[in-house]
Amino acid sequence: MIWYILAQLLTTLIDLLRITRLSTDEKDIEIAILRQQLDVMARHHDRVVRPERAEKWTIAVLAAALKKRGRLTTTQLGGVIRIFRPETVIAWHRTLVRRKWTHRSDSRGGRPVLAT
């Protein structure tokens, strides 16, 4: 039992040191990711977690922003993303980007047709 308490104290100290090295923007993004995950868990507390598309994309965009801003690897994102695998969240982001760039625009450009 004493080893468990010591291990928890050491882990907490390491986390505090890691947090002090983060910038304010990184802390804000990390808090937003954790809050979004809590919202997903609160809605699905009595059944299997199957996030909706908007929930997936919100977490994916925030995780990509944190990864870019904090220069984190996918495995390091595992410390922030708790209820999903980081690889899954990155795959959601890739799908989002792929859909954005393959979306056909209705506008053909140029001047609109005049009614005669």
Contacts in CASP RR format, 6 or more apart in sequence:
PFRMAT RR
TARGET T0000
AUTHOR 0000-0000-0000
METHOD contacts of the structure
MODEL  1
MIWYILAQLLTTLIDLLRITRLSTDEKDIEIAILRQQLDVMARHHDRVVR
PERAEKWTIAVLAAALKKRGRLTTTQLGGVIRIFRPETVIAWHRTLVRRK
WTHRSDSRGGRPVLAT
19 27 0 8 1.000
22 30 0 8 1.000
22 70 0 8 1.000
23 69 0 8 1.000
23 70 0 8 1.000
25 69 0 8 1.000
26 66 0 8 1.000
26 69 0 8 1.000
26 70 0 8 1.000
29 62 0 8 1.000
29 65 0 8 1.000
29 66 0 8 1.000
29 69 0 8 1.000
30 66 0 8 1.000
30 80 0 8 1.000
32 62 0 8 1.000
33 59 0 8 1.000
33 62 0 8 1.000
33 63 0 8 1.000
33 66 0 8 1.000
33 80 0 8 1.000
33 81 0 8 1.000
34 80 0 8 1.000
34 82 0 8 1.000
36 55 0 8 1.000
36 58 0 8 1.000
36 59 0 8 1.000
36 62 0 8 1.000
37 59 0 8 1.000
37 81 0 8 1.000
37 82 0 8 1.000
37 83 0 8 1.000
37 84 0 8 1.000
39 55 0 8 1.000
40 49 0 8 1.000
40 51 0 8 1.000
40 55 0 8 1.000
40 59 0 8 1.000
40 83 0 8 1.000
41 49 0 8 1.000
41 83 0 8 1.000
44 50 0 8 1.000
44 51 0 8 1.000
49 83 0 8 1.000
51 59 0 8 1.000
51 84 0 8 1.000
56 92 0 8 1.000
57 92 0 8 1.000
57 96 0 8 1.000
59 81 0 8 1.000
59 84 0 8 1.000
59 89 0 8 1.000
59 92 0 8 1.000
60 89 0 8 1.000
60 90 0 8 1.000
60 92 0 8 1.000
60 93 0 8 1.000
60 96 0 8 1.000
61 93 0 8 1.000
61 96 0 8 1.000
63 77 0 8 1.000
63 80 0 8 1.000
63 81 0 8 1.000
63 86 0 8 1.000
63 89 0 8 1.000
63 90 0 8 1.000
63 93 0 8 1.000
64 90 0 8 1.000
64 93 0 8 1.000
66 72 0 8 1.000
66 77 0 8 1.000
66 80 0 8 1.000
67 73 0 8 1.000
67 74 0 8 1.000
67 77 0 8 1.000
67 90 0 8 1.000
74 86 0 8 1.000
74 87 0 8 1.000
74 90 0 8 1.000
75 86 0 8 1.000
77 86 0 8 1.000
77 89 0 8 1.000
77 90 0 8 1.000
78 85 0 8 1.000
78 86 0 8 1.000
81 89 0 8 1.000
END
